[in-house]
């Protein structure tokens, strides 16, 4: 559970790098996804897969707003430790 909170915090730190008018949308999107992760059937999907998905989606959003992917290095360390 501690790792889930760290990943969520990492995603929210990346949201702060986005343009001001997009931050509320992506913060809400992240919150809803992490709330939904609590309900995921662990036998079908592992937490590692969910962390991979969170990282990949974060990279996609950063690229969409022309923010260097290196901003997600901390998140990568958390997700893949």
N, C-alpha and C positions, 0 to 999 in steps of 0.2 A: 504494500500500500504506500510505503514511503516513496518508492520509485515513481509511482503514478503521480503523486503530488509534485515531485521534482520535475517530471516531464511537463505537467500542466503549467507549472511556474515558468519553465523554459519557453513554452509556447506563448504564454502571456507576455514575457519579456520581448519576444520577437514582434508581437502585435504592436508594442510601443514604437517600433521602428517604421510602421506603416504610416501612410498619410492620415492626418487627423480625422478626416471624414469617413475613413474606412475602419478605424479602430473599434467602434462599438459593434459593428457587424461581425468582425472576426473574433472579438472577445466573446460575444454571445455564441457564435458557432463553436468555438473551442469548449466553452463551458457545457454546451449541450452534448457535444461528442463525449466528453469525459464523464458526464453523468450517465450517458448511454452505455459506456464501457463497463459500468458496474453490473449491467444486466446481460452482458455477453456470456454465452455458454462457454465455459473454459475448456470443455472437451472438444469443441469444434475450432475455436480460435484461441491461440495462445496470446499472452500479454506481449510477448516479443513481436508478434505480427502487428498488434495494435500500436506499439511504439514505433515500429517501422513505418506504418501508415501515417502516424502523426508527424514523423520526421519528413517523410516524402511530401506530404501535403504542405508542411511549413516551407519547404524548399520551393514548391510550386508557387505559393503565394508571394514569397520574397522575389522570385524571378518575375512574376507578373507586375510587381511594382518597382522593378529594376534596382533591387537591393541586393548587394553582394551576398552570395551564399555563405561566405565565411562568417557572417553574423550568426549562423546556426551551428557553429562548431561546438559550443557549450551543450546545446541540445543533443547533438550527435554523441557527445561523450556520455551524457546521461542515458540516452536510449540504448546504446550499444555496449554498456559496461558489463 
